[in-house]
Amino acid sequence: MVQEKNFKAMSGYAFIALSLACLTAAIVSFVFSQFLAGALLVVLFLFVISGLFIVNPNEAKVVLLFGKYMGTVKDNGLLWSNPLFLRKLISLRARNLNGHMLKVNDKVGNPIDIAAVIVWNVTDTAKAIFEVSDYNQFVSIQSEAAVRHLAGSCPYDNFEDDHATITLRGGGDEVNELLVKELNERLAQAGIVVSEARISHLAYATEIAHTMLQRQQATAIIAARKQIVEGAVGMVEMALARLSEKKIVELDEERKAAMVSNLLVVLCGDRNVQPVVNTGTLYH
């Protein structure tokens, strides 16, 4: 495995002055009919000027000599190196990858649509150039594989897996951390580090979305009804206790049962109740 090493290039400003001097001397030689000297000076001028190159901030140049890796230039500015060196430009800037929406099965087999946004940058230029054929394509393919693996490792929610500690829907930062960890493991071979990864789209697949929505609505209704019943029972208990405490009326067990039944109907019903005037008694 190729390891990145630093290549120290020389400042290019002195070589600009040298190239201008060679060009001037070549012109003077041609003027005075010194064609051989002039030709040599032109060759020297071309040699010097072709060795100049610029490295911008957050960029690097990988230097090769006849297929041999010589090092990586990360110093910024106008620089000069042997013109026989082949210099490959590589960006060190952070980049965004907006992944395509994928249709995969979650841990319990439900088809879901999922996509992720990934922030990455190159940290080892030698690995990025020599360990993979195209590091941009490598990031794209491995990111898709990591998202598919993550979706298959966690359920969408807790409806069908009550024991799941992390779900895609409710995992939040934990799910993102798992994705970042797996991406860094996959992309380390190419000298690439992922600084952030987030789920940008998550939904049930179209063919089951309506059914899952009905299930979620039913679950919400059941939870709401449960809370209403618990509250109603507490209110009935309080009413019976206050009536007994204040000695407003003495109720036997049958009247208590009727009162409890009526109060629960009033408190738990989803429609407005209609009052009924009872002119008799419970016993006639």
N, C-alpha and C positions, 0 to 999 in steps of 0.2 A: 504494500500500500504506500502510495506517494505521500510524503509529509510536506506541508507548506514550509517554505523557508524564505527569508527576506533577501531581496536583491537590491543592492545599493547602486543606483544610477547616479551619474554625474550631472551637475547643474548644466543646463543647456545654454545659458546666456553667454558664457565664454566661447562656446562653439558657434554661436551665431556670429560673434565678432570674427572668429577664425574663418568661417565660411565667406563672410563679406570680404575679408582680406584676400582670400584665395580668388574670389571672383574679380576683385579689382586688379590683382596681379595678373590674372589671365587676360583681362582686357588690354592691359598695358603691354603684355608679351605679344599679343596679336598685332597691336599697333606698331610695334617695333620689329615685326616679322619673326618673332621667336615662337614659331608654330609648335614645336615640340614641347617647349616649356609651357606654352599656353594650354596645350592639350592636357598635359599632366596636371596643371593647376585646375582645369575644369573637372577632371576626374576626381581630384582631391576635394573640390567644392561639392560635387555630388555625393561623395562618400560622407563628408561631414554633415551636410544638410539632411541626408536620409536617416541619420541617427537620432535626429531630434524628435521628441514626442511629448505630449501633454497628458498629465494625469489629473483629472478633476477630483474635487472632494467626494468621498464615499465611492471612489472607483479604484480599480487596481489593474495592473498589467502583468499577465503571466508571461514570463520570458523563456523562450526555447531556443536551443542551438542545435540544429540538425536532429530534431526529435528528442533531445535531452533537456530535461527540466532544469533550468538554471536558478529559478527563484521567482518571487513575486514582488513587484514594485508597488508600494502603497504610499510613498511620499508624493505629495501634491506639487504641481507646478510644471515648469518647462524643464525637461530633463534630456539627457543624451546617453545612449548606449551604443554598442557595436552595431552597425547597420545589418550585420549578418544575423543578428538575433531576430527571431520571430516574436512579436508581442501581441498577445490576445487580451482584448479588453473584457473586463468582468465587473459588473456593478455590485457594490456592497450595500446599496440602499434597501430599506424595508419595502416589501412588495405585498400587495393584496391579491389573494386568490379567492374569487367569488365562485364557489363550487356549484356545479349543476345540480338540479334537484334529482334525487335518486329515489327509486321505488324499491324498498327492501322490506324484509320481514323482521319484526322485532323479536325479542327473546321468546315470546309465547306464540309466535307465528302470525301475528296480525300484520297485514301489509300497510306500510306507512310511506309517506313522502317526506324526505329529509334533505337538507342542504346545509352547508357550513361556509363561513367566511374565515380565511386563514391569513395571518400576517407572518411573513417569513423573510429571511435574508441569508445571504451567503457569508459564512464566517471562515471557511477554509477553502481558499481558491484552488489549491492543488487537487483536493478531492472533487470539487465541483467540475473541474475540467477533465480530469483523468480517470476518475472512478466510475463515472456514468457517461453515457453517450450524449445526453441532452438533459441538463439538470432542470430546466423549466418543465419539460414533459415528465420527468421523473417526479417532480413535486406534484403535478396534477394527478398522475395515476396513483401515487402512493397516498395522496390525500383522499381520493375517492375510496381506496381500499380501507383506509383507517375509519372513515365515516361509516362504511358498510359494516365493519367489524364492531364498531361502537353500537350501532343500531341493533345488531344481532346479540349483543351482550346484555342489553338492558331492556326491560319492558317499556311500553309506551306510558303506562300508568299502573296503578295498583288494583285496577278492577279485576284482573284475572290472576294477579300474582301478589297476594297480600303480604308475603314475606320479603318482597323486594325492598332493599334499603335505598337504592338509587333508581330513579325512573327518568326517562328522557323528558317527560313533561314537567316533572317537579324537581329534577336534579339540580338545575341551575348551574352554579359555579362548579359543582362537583363533576358534572358531565363535561363541562368545558375543560377542566383540569385533566380528566381522563383522556380527552381527545388530544390535548397538547402533549401529554406524556407519550402517547402512542405515536403521534406524528414525529416527535423528536427521535424516538427509537428507530423509526423507519427511515428518516431522512439524514441521520447521522452519517451514514455511508457516503453521502454526497456533500458533506461539510456544510449542511444547512441547518439552521436553528429556527424553530417556530416560537415566536414570542407570544402569540395570542391566537386562539381558535374558538369560535362561537357558533352555536347552532343558529342559523338565520331563518330556517323554515322547518316547521314540524307539524304534520297533520296526518290523519288517517287517509289512506288511499281512497280515491273517489268511490270505488265499488262498495266500500263498507262504511263510508263516512256518515251516511244517513242513519244506518243502524246504530252506530256507536253514539251518535248524537241523541237518539232516542233513549239509549241505555243511560247516558249521562243525565238526561232530563229526569228519567225515572228514579235514578239514584238521588238526585237533588230533591225531588218531591218526597221520597221516603224519609230523607234526612230532615226535611222541613216538618213533615207530619210528626215525626218522632219528637222533635223539639216542642211542637204545639201540644202534643199529648202530655209530655212531661210537665209543661207549664200549667195545663188545664188541671191535671191531677193535684198539683201543688195548690192551685187556687181553690179547688173543691175541699181539700183538707183544711185550708185556712178558713173557709166559710163555715164548715161544720164545727171547727174548734171555736170560732168566734161566737157562733150561735149558742153553743153549749156554755161558753164562758159568760156571756151576757145574760143567759137564761131567758132569751127572747121567746123561744118555743121549745117544747119538749118533743123530740122526735123518736119514735120507735124505729126498729131496724128496717121495717118495710118502707116507712116514710123517708128514712135516710137513703135507702136504695133508690127510691123514685127521684129524690132530689139530686143525688149523684148522677143518675141517668140523664135528667133534664139539663143539668149544668154542663155535662160533657158534650151533649148534643149542641148546646149553645156555643160553647167555647171551641169545639173542634170542627164544627160544620164550616163548609166553604161557602155557604149562602146565608143571607140574612134570615133569621128565624121569624116565624109568625106567632104572635101571642095567642094563647087559647085560654078562654075563661072557663074555669071548672066550677060549676054550681053545686056539684055534689061533693062526695068524699071518696077516698080511696077504697072505702069498704062498702059503698052502695053504688 
